Amino acid sequence: MDINKEKIYHFVGIKGSGMSALALILHEKGFKVQGSDIEDYVFTQRELEKNNVLILPFNADNIKENMIVIAGNAFLDTHDEIVTAKNLGVEVIRYHKFIGEFIKKFTSIAVTGSHGKTTTSGLLSHVFSGIKPTSYLIGDGTGHGVKGAEYFAFEACEYRRHFLAYQPDYAIITNVDFDHPDYYQGIDDVFDAFQTFAKEVKKGIVAFGEDEQLKKLVADAPIYYYGTSEHNDFKAINIERTTTGSSFEVEFKGQIIGKFEVPSFGIHNVYNALAVIALSHLEGLDDKEVAKELLTFNGVKRRFTEKKVSDMIIVDDYAHHPAEIQATIDGARQKYPEKEIIAVFQPHTFTRTVALIDEFAASLDLADKVYLCDIFGSARETQGEVKIEDLGAKISKGGSVIKEQNVSPLLDHEDAVIIFMGAGDVQKFEIAYEKLLTNTSRNNM
């Protein structure tokens, strides 16, 4: 696909995580980029603003004849800007279709899975960028376009089977789990989507070998499994988890290819690193260089992002599925084994909450104390049959509901770790708590 430098690329929904990353990539490559979105602040807009990318409020008047419109997948064809573009004869391309064409000029590596996509694609991008010219698109809104890039590493989302628009050279598949119940009918439907995607991969698949669904995968390209069990092609052995990170050796075809360390926490981050090591090894990257790059990875946005305020460790995390909550709490236990772990959780969408309510309760109970925020809806659903109190009733470690206007119950905890989790706007509860904690600390001085 030839990108037209004479046109303005207008992004409908530019603050979306993938959309903002793609906008940054095109901007860095010298193309004219702008976009529109809601006026509320979203963390993904920070990099766009730093790069002076114009962000406008949604308005049909934004659309001009000299544009190419890239439409975010959250917005229907009935959106005013999309309708106007079509009436003017302006080309409209859906985000996933654009990516599918864009990646054809690179050796493309898609990172997909029900969980762990963003962290793994971030780690992959970091490692490859340190060794080879690599452009990348990460689901935390980070995008980077490198001149003369040989590789393109990107996050591929399974929602509504959008990732079927891609035919990548390689794929990392982290797991298959039931999510997006507003679209998928059950685990078999989810697996069918990943199976169809796998058939489109050209050169090789690196798949998590401890996942029962992925063990059933069939593909034309070779499948290399990674994990800790004997049947895996790439196996992590001699794992050591400490308060500074994790270290392990990797065995491939009966040979130790190296010892690796990651400054991150939780067994899931060992697996994420193992996937990146496997893909790098298959592409012939030097294992020692890979090990060196792993040591300097600082993580991605909103994945165990922490700060210290007063005597409290405050963690911001995107976890919005039971498996992700479990992984986040596991990471906190590894880094802070002596501290109380408090979870503040905001469910994301009513359909996900009601479909996985028992699993949510079980994963949240892994914390020492749990607080809940009202369910955050979405552009597709603003209300549902389930209430936040229904989830709270199933949690034995608490489950009381807090409001943004009154987060004072959180002050009952001292010298502890408090994790704010969710894919909505849980950060406003975190901000309210930080202000209250800071003011309380000053008053006690």
RAHU-V986075 format. One line per field, one symbol per residue. ss: DSSP state (H for helix, E for strand, L for the rest). A space follows every 10 residues. Layout:
ss=???
This chain:
ss=LLLLLLLEEE EELLLLHHHH HHHHHHHHLL LEEEEEELLL LLLLHHHHHH LLLEEEELLH HHLLLLEEEE ELLLLLLLLH HHHHHHHLLL EEEEHHHHHH HHHHHLEEEE EELLLLHHHH HHHHHHHHHH HLLEEEEELL LEEELLLLLL EEEEELLLHH HHHHHLLLLE EEELLLLLLL LLLLLLHHHH HHHHHHHHLL LLLEEEEELL LLLHHHLLLL LEEEEEELLL LLLEEEEEEE EELLEEEEEE EELLEEEEEE EELLLLHHHH HHHHHHHHHH HHLLLLHHHH HHHHLLLLLL LLLLEEEEEL LEEEEEELLL LHHHHHHHHH HHHHHLLLLL EEEEEEEELH HHHHHLHHHH HHHHLLLLEE EEEEEELLLL LLLLLLLHHH HHLLLLLEEE ELELLELHHH HHLLLLEEEE ELLLLLHHHH HHHHHHHHHH HHHLL
